[in-house]
Amino acid sequence: MNQKIIDFYKASSPFTELGLYRDFAKKLPDDINELCVLQRTQTIHPVGLLNPQTRMDKDGFWGNLSEIPLTRLNFEEDWFPNALSMFAELLRLNPEYSVKRSAKDKIHITCRCQAIMLAATLKAKGIPARVRSGFAGYIKEDGEKRDHWITEWYDEKSGRWILTDADIHLDPNINFDPNDLPREIYLTGPQAYLKLRHGELTDKQVSFASWPVTYGLAAAIRGLFYDFHCLMNQEIIFLHQPEYVVFKDFNLSEEELKELDCLAELLSDPDRNFEKLRQIWEKEPKFRILRGGMN
């Protein structure tokens, strides 16, 4: 692997920089499974709080949810969009960072934040890491490819990138290794986009559940741009998309889609095309987020 690429993904972003919490993260377990299990037990996925019956469960997967005040936000990514703020809130709630954390002291975050937390921790340990945005068929039982963010890290011993899904650790229903995810069960945003363009997937097979809910090519376009930004060390929030795409409500012309075809092809092999992608990042502002989610 090119050393320039290694160094790039060792560097942090505004979303993965841990600041004063960097030393804390360095001391977390080096074993990837132990690290992911520990991280998973600090959090509750917001879907666990949406059902009133589940929310009163005293002995559920996430612990005693009845401890959590009804006045607390379900989706706390609105408050904690980056790893530093997540660690700060967890240690504010309870400085004992262990698998025994009670439900009332956990933060409510989705797979995006799980992926960012893991990438930030690995970077703090000097391990090249990057967040990936895409679609997974193992999230829903019907096989629909639902939007899902995971972490990819470079194992210098084996000389390969490894996909790790921190969000599904401790799930008894999975039949694969979440620490070394099989490539064929996860589609990155660019891969899903190209499969839709080539007719290998239908609109009903690809969805983005995070607001705004989108399906088919619109969902894949979102995944493509999220993944592009993640690969450039900018793990943007769900509200972010290039301005021209939002203004057109994802209804792009064939010429514009052909532009995205080229971008998606490059993103499908980000290491080989690293320099070309960096040039696009620097010279094609239309593909970048240059305004905030509230503007």
N, C-alpha and C positions, 0 to 999 in steps of 0.2 A: 504494500500500500504506500502511495505517495506520502511522504512526510508532511507536505503542506496540507493534505487532507486530514491527516491524523491531528495535526496541531489545530486546524480549524474547528474540529469537533471536540477537541479538549477545551476550547474556549467557551465561556459562558455568554448568555444573552441577557437582555433585561428580564426575561422570564425564568432563566435558570441560574442567574447569579445569586449566591447565597449570602454574600457579605459577611457579617459577623457570625453567621451560622455555618460558615464553611468548615471550620474546625469540628463543629458538632457532627456534621455530615460525614467527615472523614473517619470518625470513630464508629460509625454505624457498621453493621456486619459486612464483611467482604464477600461472603458466600451469597450468590445472587438469589437463591431460593429463600434463605433466611432473611435477607434484606427485603424482598418483596412481601413475604408474609408479615414481617414487622410493619412495613408501610401500610399494607392492606388493613391491618387491625387498628390503624389510627383513623380510619375513615368510614363513612357511610355513603353509599351511592344514593343520590336523591330519589331514585325510584322506590327505595325502601320506605320513604316517608310520604309518598303520594297517596297510598291506600290507607284510609282511616283505621281499618282493622289491623293492618300490618303495623301501623304506627303505635298501636297499643300492645304489641307483642312484647312480653317480658322475657322471653327465652328464645329469641330468633337469631338469625345468622349474624346480625350486627350488634347483638347484645340487647339489653333492656331498653327498647325504644320508648317505652312509656315514661322514661326519665326526662325525655327531651321536651322542653316547653313548646306549646303549640305556636308561640310567638316567634320562634326561631326560624330563620330562612330555611327553605328546603335546598335550594341551589345556592351554595355559598361561594361558588366561583365568581359571583357578582362582587364579592368582597375580597376574594383571594385569587387573583388571576395569575400570580407567579409563585415560584417555589419559596422564595424568602417569606412572603406573607403567610403561606401555609404553615411553614415551620414555626414562625413567630406565634401564630394563633394556637397551634397545638401545644406549644410549650407555655403559653399564657394560661390555657385551660388547665393543663396539668404538666408540670416539668418532668414527670416520670414517663419517659418514652418507652413503653413496653407493650407486649401483646395483651396485657391485662387491662388496657385502657377502657374505661366505662363508656357507654354509649353517649352520655351527656357531655363527655369531653372530646368526642370525635368531631371532625369537620365533615361537611356534606359536599362532596366533590365527585365529578364524573371522571371518565377515562382520560380525558384531556389532561386534567390536573395530576392524575396518577402517573401518566407518562412523563410529565414535566418534572414531578418530584423525583422520579427514578433517574431521569437524565441528569438533573442537577446534582444528585448525590453521587452518581458515577463520575461526573466531571470534577467534582470536589476531590475525588479519589485519584484523579489523573487519568481516568479512562475515557477514551473518545466515545461520545454518545450523541444521539440525535433523536428527536421525536418524529414519529411518522403518523400521518393522517390517512385513513383509508376506510375499508369496509370488511367486516367479518361475518361469515355465515354461521359462526358458532354462537352468536349472541342471542339469536331467536331460534326456537325449536323448528319453525317452518323452513329454515334455511335461507330466508331473505337476508341479503347482505346489508347489514345495518352499519351506519357510521361508527367508527371505533378508532381510538388513538392508542398507540403502543410506543414502546421504546426500542431503539436499535442501538446496540453498542458493539464496539470493535474489540474482539479478543485477540490481542497481539500474539498470544501463544499459538493459536490455531490459524491466525491470519485471515479471519473471516468476521463478517458482521452477523450478529445474533439478534433475532427478534425476541423480545420479552414482553409479556402482557402482565403488568403488575395488577391490573384491575380484576383479573379472574382467579387469582390465587385463593385457595381454600374453597373453591367451588367444586363440590363432589361430582358434578355432572360432566366435567370435561374428561376427554379420553386421550389427551396429548400433553406434552410437556410445556407448560406456560413459560418456562425459563428459556426454552429454545424452540420457538414456535415454528412448525412446518410452514415453509414459504407458500405452499399451495392452498392453505386455508385462509390466507390473509391477502387482500388486494389493496395496494396503495391507491390513493386517489387517482393518479395518472393511469395506473393499470385498469382500474374500473372504467375510467373515461374512455380509454381506447377500446375496451371490450364492448362498450355500448356503441361506440362509433362504428365498429366492425360488425355489429349485429350478433355478437357472441353472448350478450346479456340483453334482457328486456327491461323496460322502464320499471316494471313491477318488482324486479329482482333487486333493485338498489334504492336505498332510502337514507335520508338524513333526518334523524329524530330530533336533533337539537334545533331550537327555534332559529329561523323559520323552517318548519317541516317541509322537506322537498323530496322529490322522487326522480328516478331516472337520470337523464343527462344533467339536469339542474343540480341534483345531489352530487353527481360525479364532478361537475365543474367546481363546486365548493371544495370537495375533497382534493382536487388537483391543486387549487390555489393554497389551501391550508398546507398541503404537503410541500409545495414549492417554498413557502415561507419557512416551514420547519427545517427544511434542508439548507436554508440560508441562515439558520440560527435565529429565527424570529417566530416563536410559537404563538401566533396571534389568537385572539379570542373568537368565539363563535359569531360575533356581530361583524367581524371584519371580512370584507371581500373587495376586490378592485372596484373602483367607482363606476366604471363603464358597464360592468356586469350587473351591478345592483340597479343602476338606472334603467337598464333594459330588462329587468326582472328575469335574467338568465336566458332571455330569448335572443340569442346571438345569430348573426348572419352566417351563411356558409363560409364566407371569407374569414370571419372572426373565428369560427370553429376550426378552420384549417390552420390558423395561427396556433390554436391550442393543441391541435394534433402534433405539431412540431415540438411544442413545449413538452407535451406529455411523453413523446418519444425520448427526449433528452432526460426527463425525470425518471424514466423507467430504468436507467442505468446511471445514477447520479455521480458515481465515482469516475467512471470513464468520461463523462461529460461535464465534470466539475468546472473546468475553466469556461466552457461555453455557457453554463448556467450562471456563473458569476458575472459574465459579461452581460447577459440578459438582465440580471438583477440590477446591475449598475446603469445600464443604458436604455432599458425599456420600462419606464415608470408606470405605464398603463397596467402592467401585470402586478404592481406592488400596492400595498396598503399605504397611502400617503395622507389619509385622514382618519380620525378616530371613529370608534363605533357609535359615538353619540353625536357626530357632526354630519 
